[in-house]
Amino acid sequence: MSMREIRVLGICGSPRAGNSLFLLREALASAETVPGIAKGSQSLSVRGKKLAPCIACGRCYERGDCCLEDDFSAMRDAWLAADAIIYSVPVYHMSIPGQLKCFIDRLGNSLFGRYRGLFTEDKLPKFLKAIGNIAQGVHLHSGQEHAITDLINHALLMGCVPVTGDLWQAYIGGAGWTSNDGEPRALERQCAERLPDALVALASARSVGRRTAEMALLLRAGAEGLDRSAGGDPIYRVFLAASPRSAGSTP
Ligand SMILES: Cc1cc2nc3c(=O)[nH]c(=O)nc-3n(C[C@H](O)[C@H](O)[C@H](O)COP(=O)(O)O)c2cc1C
């Protein structure tokens, strides 16, 4: 089977161009070293974006789209078009930043609404994207694992596959701390100075990037077998529609 190149999308959850963006760029560069991964990965940020919170109006279940008009739709379309997503976030209050939470809440409900018509029973589609996560904060043991767990839960709800990097640096995702330095370029500078903790964060981000790309390749390579064995199940229709045989057809 000839496979198209895999598209990796980076999403930075920081409202500034700082440490999260630094680790995201490193992860994307690492992903692109994997053969079969498209070069020039798209990278998006919540920075400067208008992303209002979900208002629970429920209209997305009727019209398949969010009724709030802001930067959400463009980000959703990029998310849908990617085979792999790498999130890189700063820890905020031991969790993920609010802007990204707004995006994730609206992504889930509006896509569940959009594809609701596929199902006779109350099921949700499996988008089967590989999702890798990176979180860093100013302090040590200060919410990195909680923030990553939030993103893993998001991956599971979206019927995606959460991926981590290589042990021993990455257990549930890429993680780091800036050794109490609140500056946006702290990690980049500390890596240049060869600070051991910053180098661990860097290594974990790079391995998350590479392993997430490889998982996306695996998933996409399995599409044909899935189509043969379970292709009739509508929960896989969105994923299979993006496979080479039927590329371009949207369910
Ligand atoms: C509102 C807010 C909440 C924060 N909460 C935490 C926290 O709970 N734990 C932590 O380690 N750092 C926390 N930080 C610090 C950032 O995670 C840290 O400065 C990080 O390096 C910022 O990443 P960035 O440069 O990508 O924006 C917080 C920062 C802000 C602005």
The ligand as an SDF file (V2000), in Angstrom:
LIG
                    3D

 31 33  0  0  0  0  0  0  0  0999 V2000
   -1.3180   31.8240   35.7170 C   0  0  0  0  0  0  0  0  0  0  0  0
   -0.0520   31.0330   35.8860 C   0  0  0  0  0  0  0  0  0  0  0  0
   -0.0820   29.8810   36.6480 C   0  0  0  0  0  0  0  0  0  0  0  0
    1.0700   29.1130   36.8020 C   0  0  0  0  0  0  0  0  0  0  0  0
    1.0220   27.9750   37.5430 N   0  0  0  0  0  0  0  0  0  0  0  0
    2.1260   27.2090   37.6700 C   0  0  0  0  0  0  0  0  0  0  0  0
    2.0780   25.9830   38.3920 C   0  0  0  0  0  0  0  0  0  0  0  0
    1.0520   25.5720   38.9320 O   0  0  0  0  0  0  0  0  0  0  0  0
    3.2160   25.2420   38.4620 N   0  0  0  0  0  0  0  0  0  0  0  0
    4.3830   25.6680   37.8700 C   0  0  0  0  0  0  0  0  0  0  0  0
    5.4020   24.9850   37.9650 O   0  0  0  0  0  0  0  0  0  0  0  0
    4.4430   26.8110   37.1860 N   0  0  0  0  0  0  0  0  0  0  0  0
    3.3520   27.5900   37.0490 C   0  0  0  0  0  0  0  0  0  0  0  0
    3.4080   28.7330   36.3140 N   0  0  0  0  0  0  0  0  0  0  0  0
    4.6820   29.0970   35.6650 C   0  0  0  0  0  0  0  0  0  0  0  0
    4.7720   28.6360   34.2050 C   0  0  0  0  0  0  0  0  0  0  0  0
    4.3400   27.2990   34.0350 O   0  0  0  0  0  0  0  0  0  0  0  0
    6.2420   28.7020   33.7620 C   0  0  0  0  0  0  0  0  0  0  0  0
    6.7050   30.0300   33.8750 O   0  0  0  0  0  0  0  0  0  0  0  0
    6.4450   28.2250   32.3580 C   0  0  0  0  0  0  0  0  0  0  0  0
    7.8220   28.1160   32.0970 O   0  0  0  0  0  0  0  0  0  0  0  0
    5.8150   29.1580   31.3270 C   0  0  0  0  0  0  0  0  0  0  0  0
    5.9080   28.5910   30.0570 O   0  0  0  0  0  0  0  0  0  0  0  0
    5.9770   29.5140   28.7520 P   0  0  0  0  0  0  0  0  0  0  0  0
    7.3090   30.1920   28.7740 O   0  0  0  0  0  0  0  0  0  0  0  0
    5.8210   28.5790   27.6170 O   0  0  0  0  0  0  0  0  0  0  0  0
    4.8510   30.4820   28.8430 O   0  0  0  0  0  0  0  0  0  0  0  0
    2.2860   29.5130   36.1620 C   0  0  0  0  0  0  0  0  0  0  0  0
    2.2970   30.6990   35.4020 C   0  0  0  0  0  0  0  0  0  0  0  0
    1.1470   31.4420   35.2660 C   0  0  0  0  0  0  0  0  0  0  0  0
    1.1940   32.7160   34.4280 C   0  0  0  0  0  0  0  0  0  0  0  0
  1  2  1  0
  2  3  1  0
  2 30  2  0
  3  4  2  0
  4  5  1  0
  4 28  1  0
  5  6  2  0
  6  7  1  0
  6 13  1  0
  7  8  2  0
  7  9  1  0
  9 10  1  0
 10 11  2  0
 10 12  1  0
 12 13  2  0
 13 14  1  0
 14 15  1  0
 14 28  1  0
 15 16  1  0
 16 17  1  0
 16 18  1  0
 18 19  1  0
 18 20  1  0
 20 21  1  0
 20 22  1  0
 22 23  1  0
 23 24  1  0
 24 25  2  0
 24 26  1  0
 24 27  1  0
 28 29  2  0
 29 30  1  0
 30 31  1  0
M  END
$$$$
